[in-house]
Each structure stands twice: as structure tokens, then as C-alpha cells.
Amino acid sequence: MAEQNRRHPRRRSKTEASVQIGSDVFHGTLMDTSAEGVFFRPNWGLVAGLFVAMDEPTVGPKVNEQVQLSISHRGQDTTSEAVVRWVGCSNEHWSHGFGLEFKGSPRPPLP
């Protein structure tokens, strides 16, 4: 299990989102949100140490890697820059994914 330090309260969520890392796009779900970031679970999770994109396995995100987070909520799409803070299994959600911290201001509106 990944080490998870939470400085802000988290709110459970089940919001569609995608994360772009270079040319790879991971579609999945925001499992929880806070003032600083989110826990993102890719649709196909972590398989044999590789995150799976839509067609081809690809190496997953690395800690401190910059990503683009796109959130689709109530018919509105919001895109924000974020940074990967940890990768692994969430103790809270019992699923693989990664923690993202928002970069810049303002942060995107969250469900």
C-alpha cells in the first residue's frame, strides 16, 4: 500500500475524469477530492506493474510528474494541471491509482 498523507479532509466522489501524461490518456474515476487534490483510479487499474491505457499497456505515472487532469461533471469539462504525488493502492478505496495535487490557481471546481 502507498504511503498516504492527508493534510485536508477528503470527500468521496465518483466523477468521470481523464489524466493525460505525455501522449497517453488514462480514463477513469475520481474516487475522492480535497482542496489540494484528488485520488484518480484508472478504469483498468494497475496490471502487472503497468497502467493500462485504452489499447496498449504503458508505463504508469511517476511521482512528481506533471499531468493534465480533465474532469467531466454535470455536462461541464474542466482541465487543470496537476502533479503526481503517489502511485499505488489506496487504503481507503482498496484500488490502484494515483494521488494528484493541483498546481496553479484557482483549482478546478470539484463535485
Order of alpha helices (4+ residues) and beta strands (2+ residues): beta-beta-beta-beta-beta-beta-beta-beta-beta
